[in-house]
Amino acid sequence: MTWSIFITCDDEFIKTIEKNNDKLEDIIGDIRLYNPIDFLRKEMYINVIE
């Protein structure tokens, strides 16, 4: 399974998309949204100190 990653510093945008994910599922498809820190933590398995 392949998916795309969208990295943004706009946390409000990410929260809005996550809140409405069920309505946007057909549009978003397999795109994963992350802020840069969460991307490093979750996908790259890097422990980032804020």
Secondary structure, DSSP 8 states (H G I E B T S, - for coil): ---EEEE-S-HHHHHHHHHTHHHHHHHHTTEEEE-HHHHHHHTS------
